[in-house]
Structures are given as structure tokens and as C-alpha cells.
Amino acid sequence: MIAVGVQTWGTDVAALRRYWAAADALGYARVTYGDGLWDFTHDGWTLLAALALQTRTCRIGPAVTYAFAAAAHHPSWLAKRAVAIDHLSGGRLDLRFAVGAEARDVAASWARHGIAYPPPRERLARLEATIDALRRLWAGEPVTSPSLGLRDARIEPVPVQRPGPPVWVAAVGPRAMALAARCADGWETSFLPPAAFADAVARFDAALIAAGRPGDVVRRSVEVDAALADAPHEAARAAERFRAHRGLARAHPLLDAALVGDAEAVVARALAYGEAGATDLMVGFVDFPDTRMLERFAKRVLPALTARPRIR
């Protein structure tokens, strides 16, 4: 069985509410919303409250959130916000972290807001310290962490979920993978074709062994785009629309890391990710916020993924 979630973003709140309600009613396992200072999102944690109240059964959470500087998310405020969303959702929050990209323009985008963007080693160390502090705060413990500036910090109330919301880490590089292997409940990567994802899973499995953790304790997710055609004869057109939507050349490697085509082709591609080690797919539909692909996928693809065991 492969759990399928939906990635959402955007600033049209009415459209988001319709989409979230539809995804929940159609049986998607997770719905996420982006976090950050980008122009294509509202404040992520504010909208997670709306997402919690708009849905009833799906897991929810940030697509990823950031903990590399107190000005991005102070760990105590992050713990407190997570508890609030966990209560609003009735215990459905997943907390997903990213360590940040190594592109100069990414660092500059944070610097424009006066937020430090430390070197990779510092970002990883702060994230690991933050995850440890969050779990101890959620347990009701007093937390002292010199690296985070916490001295006998404590929060109440505690989360609905015990011992706390699951923590995911999006990781690609070896040091980030090692961090995820040490302390995450779920690991995610993005936009890899099945064979490359299988290689990443093998590296992650090795990191789990090094961390002394069994391989079945951590979920493994891959983020993919999807362009689902209504019928086989429309598959080529769906591929062209996807290429145009993403501005990709015909031979771009991202085309190999997407669910594009009719239902049969998309099911086969999704199952290939399961065979490569995925427990979860996080899907971004190219017609968002239109719900037609969301509905078509739920009707024609989801049953095939939820009815079959995942192959490892």
C-alpha cells in the first residue's frame, strides 16, 4: 500500500479551502501547505489552522518548514504552534522540516528579511537540536539548550498525539540523510525517477544502519508532479501540457520523475516508486487549484495503490 498525499500552495484562500475539502473527501492520506516568505504562499502556519478545520481525516502539515534561525521559527514558538494545530486537527499534524538549499539566491532571499542563513553544518546542527527540543517540550519536560538559547523552557498544553507529532526531514545530501536517519519518523526527497529514488533509499538504509535504527521505523516519501490524462489517446497532450507548465525541454530529466499519462501509465509509475521503497507519494497536480485531476486520480489511480502491498 502506498499512501498518497497532495502538496498545495497559493494565495487564493477560497480556492485552497475548496481543494483541501475535496482532497480530504476523496481519501487522500495527507495534505500539505507551503511555508516560507515566498510570493506564492501565505504564512504557512496560519493557513495550517485553516487546513486543520477544513479537513476531517487526512494528515496535515507544512510541505516543509524551517528551523535554521530563530528568526525563521523560534523552537519554543514552533513547538507551541504545532501543539495548537495538533489540537485543532484532532491529532493529525505531521511536522516536516527542510535543511535548506545550497543555492546563493536562496540564502539571499532570507538575508533580504534579516534572517541568517548559516553554512550547511550549522543549519543541520540547529535542526537536530530543534527536533530534540521540540520532542522534550511536547513531553512536558523543562528544556535547557545553550545552542538554542533555551533555559528551563517549558510549554503547556501538550499535543494530542503522544509522544508528539511525527517529525519528517527532507534530505538529499549524506549529512542531512544521516540526521534524518538518527532522529526522523519520516524521510522525504523530491523529483527523482524510480531508479534514482531506489539508490537514495539504499543510501538512507545505510544511514539507518549506521544510526542503529531498524529500517521499518521510518517512512520514505518522494515528491512528484502529476499530469493525469483523461484517456490513453490524450496522454501525449498531457505530457505537452506538463512540459509547458514547468517550462521544460523535451528531454529534461524532470520528465522522468513525474506521473504523466493516462491512468494505467500513472498507476504503473506510482507502483514503481513503491517497488523502489516509497511508503508515500506527495503529489502536486499541474492543474491546481482546479480539482479535476485530483478527482480523476482518486477515482482511477488511488484504488490501485491502496489495494496492493508495497514491495520492498
C-alpha positions in Angstrom: 0.0 0.0 0.0 1.3 3.5 -0.9 -0.1 6.5 1.0 -0.7 9.4 -1.4 -0.7 13.0 -0.2 -1.3 16.3 -2.0 1.0 19.2 -2.0 -0.8 22.6 -2.1 0.4 26.2 -2.3 -1.1 29.5 -3.5 -2.7 32.6 -2.1 -6.4 32.2 -3.2 -7.9 31.2 0.2 -11.3 30.3 -1.2 -9.7 28.0 -3.8 -7.5 26.4 -1.2 -10.4 25.7 1.1 -12.3 24.0 -1.8 -9.2 22.0 -2.7 -8.5 20.9 0.8 -12.1 19.8 1.4 -12.1 17.8 -1.9 -8.8 16.1 -1.2 -10.0 15.1 2.3 -13.3 13.8 1.0 -11.7 11.8 -1.8 -9.5 9.9 0.6 -6.0 11.3 0.2 -3.8 10.4 3.1 -2.1 13.8 3.5 -2.5 17.4 2.5 0.3 19.9 3.0 0.7 23.6 2.5 3.9 25.5 1.8 5.7 27.6 4.5 8.1 30.5 3.9 8.3 34.1 2.8 7.7 33.3 -0.9 5.3 35.2 -3.0 3.2 32.1 -3.8 2.1 31.3 -0.2 0.5 33.0 2.7 2.1 32.4 6.2 2.2 28.6 6.3 1.4 28.1 9.9 -1.6 30.5 9.9 -3.1 28.5 7.0 -2.4 25.2 8.7 -5.0 26.3 11.2 -7.5 26.7 8.3 -6.4 23.4 6.8 -7.0 21.7 10.2 -10.6 22.9 10.3 -11.3 22.3 6.7 -10.5 18.6 6.8 -11.6 15.7 9.0 -9.4 12.6 8.3 -6.3 13.4 6.3 -2.9 14.0 7.9 -1.8 17.7 7.5 1.3 19.7 7.9 3.7 22.1 6.2 5.2 21.0 2.9 8.4 21.8 4.8 9.2 24.3 7.5 12.5 25.8 8.5 14.4 25.9 11.8 17.8 27.2 10.8 17.4 30.5 12.6 15.3 31.7 15.5 14.1 34.5 13.2 12.7 31.9 10.8 10.9 29.8 13.6 12.0 30.0 17.2 11.9 26.5 18.6 9.5 27.3 21.5 7.1 29.2 19.3 7.3 26.3 16.8 6.5 23.8 19.5 3.6 25.9 20.7 2.2 26.4 17.1 2.5 22.7 16.5 0.5 21.9 19.6 -2.2 24.3 18.5 -2.5 22.8 15.1 -2.4 19.3 16.6 -5.4 20.1 18.8 -7.3 21.9 16.0 -6.9 18.8 13.8 -7.6 16.3 16.4 -4.1 14.8 16.3 -3.4 14.8 12.6 -0.3 17.0 12.4 3.0 15.9 10.7 5.9 18.3 11.2 8.1 18.3 8.1 11.4 20.1 8.0 13.9 21.1 5.3 17.5 21.9 5.8 17.7 24.5 3.0 19.2 24.5 -0.4 22.8 25.4 -1.3 21.9 28.0 -4.0 23.1 31.5 -3.5 19.8 33.1 -4.4 18.1 31.0 -1.6 20.4 32.4 1.0 19.9 35.9 -0.4 16.1 35.6 -0.2 16.3 35.0 3.5 19.0 37.7 4.0 16.7 40.3 2.5 14.4 39.8 5.5 17.3 39.9 8.0 17.3 36.2 8.6 20.6 34.4 8.9 21.3 31.5 6.5 24.2 29.7 8.2 26.5 27.2 6.4 25.2 23.7 6.0 26.8 22.2 9.1 25.3 24.9 11.3 21.8 24.5 9.7 21.9 20.8 10.3 23.1 21.1 13.9 20.4 23.6 14.7 17.7 21.4 13.1 18.8 18.4 15.1 18.9 20.5 18.3 15.4 21.9 17.5 13.9 18.4 16.9 15.3 17.2 20.2 13.9 20.3 22.0 10.5 20.0 20.4 10.1 16.4 21.5 11.1 17.3 25.0 8.8 20.3 25.1 5.9 18.2 23.8 6.7 15.7 26.6 6.2 18.5 29.2 9.9 18.5 30.2 11.9 21.6 31.1 14.4 22.1 28.3 17.8 23.8 28.5 19.7 24.1 25.3 22.6 26.6 25.1 22.8 26.3 21.3 19.1 27.3 21.0 19.1 29.8 23.9 16.6 27.8 26.0 16.9 27.8 29.8 14.4 25.7 31.7 11.9 26.3 28.9 8.6 24.5 29.2 5.2 24.6 27.3 1.7 23.6 28.1 -0.7 22.2 26.9 0.9 19.1 25.4 0.0 17.7 21.9 -3.0 15.4 21.3 -0.6 12.9 19.7 1.7 11.2 22.2 4.6 11.4 22.5 4.1 14.2 19.8 3.5 14.8 16.1 5.6 12.7 13.8 8.7 14.6 12.5 9.8 14.3 8.9 13.1 15.6 7.4 13.5 16.3 3.7 17.1 15.3 2.9 19.3 14.7 -0.1 22.9 15.0 0.9 24.8 12.5 3.1 24.9 14.6 6.3 21.2 15.5 6.0 20.3 11.9 5.4 22.4 10.9 8.4 20.4 13.4 10.5 17.1 12.1 9.2 18.3 8.5 10.0 19.1 9.5 13.6 16.0 11.4 14.5 13.2 11.4 12.0 9.9 9.5 11.8 9.8 10.1 8.0 12.3 10.9 5.3 11.5 12.7 2.0 13.2 13.5 -1.2 11.9 15.2 -4.3 11.7 14.8 -8.1 13.7 11.6 -8.6 12.8 8.9 -11.1 12.2 5.5 -9.5 15.7 4.1 -10.2 17.3 7.2 -8.7 14.9 7.1 -5.7 15.8 3.4 -5.2 19.5 4.5 -5.0 18.6 7.2 -2.5 16.6 4.7 -0.4 19.7 2.4 -0.3 21.8 5.3 1.0 19.2 6.1 3.5 19.0 2.5 4.6 22.8 2.5 5.1 22.4 5.7 7.2 19.8 3.9 9.4 22.1 1.0 10.0 24.9 3.4 11.0 22.4 5.1 13.4 21.4 1.8 14.9 17.8 2.0 13.9 15.7 -0.7 12.1 14.7 0.1 8.6 11.0 -0.2 9.1 10.7 2.6 11.7 10.9 5.5 9.2 8.5 6.2 6.4 10.0 7.1 3.0 8.3 9.7 0.7 9.0 11.2 -2.7 7.5 14.4 -4.0 6.4 14.2 -7.6 4.4 16.2 -10.1 1.4 14.7 -11.8 -0.4 15.4 -15.1 -3.2 12.8 -15.5 -4.8 12.4 -18.9 -8.5 11.5 -19.2 -7.9 8.8 -21.7 -4.9 7.0 -23.4 -5.2 9.0 -26.6 -4.8 12.2 -24.5 -1.5 11.1 -22.8 0.8 12.9 -25.3 -1.2 16.1 -24.8 -1.0 15.8 -21.0 2.8 15.4 -21.3 3.0 18.5 -23.5 0.9 20.5 -21.1 3.1 19.4 -18.2 6.2 20.4 -20.2 4.8 23.8 -20.9 3.6 24.3 -17.4 7.0 23.6 -16.0 8.9 25.2 -18.9 10.9 22.1 -19.6 12.7 21.0 -22.7 11.5 17.7 -24.3 14.5 15.7 -22.9 14.5 17.3 -19.5 15.2 14.7 -16.7 12.3 16.0 -14.6 10.0 14.4 -17.1 11.3 11.0 -15.8 10.3 12.0 -12.3 6.7 12.8 -12.8 3.4 10.8 -13.0 2.3 11.8 -16.6 -0.1 10.0 -18.9 -3.3 8.0 -18.7 -4.4 6.2 -15.5 -2.7 2.9 -16.5 0.6 4.6 -17.1 0.4 6.6 -13.9 -0.5 3.6 -11.8 2.5 1.7 -13.2 4.8 4.6 -12.5 3.5 5.1 -9.0 3.9 1.3 -8.2 7.5 1.6 -9.5 8.1 4.1 -6.7 6.6 1.6 -4.2 8.9 -1.1 -5.5 11.8 1.3 -5.1 11.0 1.7 -1.4 8.4 4.5 -1.2 5.8 4.3 1.5 4.4 7.7 0.5 3.9 9.8 -2.6 3.4 13.6 -2.3 1.8 14.7 -5.5 1.5 18.2 -7.0 -1.2 18.3 -9.7 -0.4 20.6 -12.6 -4.0 21.9 -12.9 -4.0 23.1 -9.2 -6.3 24.7 -7.9 -8.7 23.0 -10.3 -9.9 19.8 -8.8 -10.4 17.7 -12.0 -7.1 15.9 -11.9 -7.4 15.5 -8.1 -10.8 13.8 -8.6 -9.7 11.7 -11.6 -6.6 10.4 -9.7 -8.7 9.5 -6.7 -11.1 7.5 -8.9 -8.7 5.8 -11.3 -5.3 5.6 -9.5 -5.8 5.6 -5.7 -7.7 2.3 -5.6 -4.8 0.5 -7.4 -2.2 2.0 -4.9 -4.1 1.3 -1.7 -5.2 -2.2 -2.7 -1.7 -3.6 -3.3 1.0 -4.2 -0.7 4.2 -2.2 -1.1 7.1 -4.2 -2.5 10.5 -3.9 -0.9 
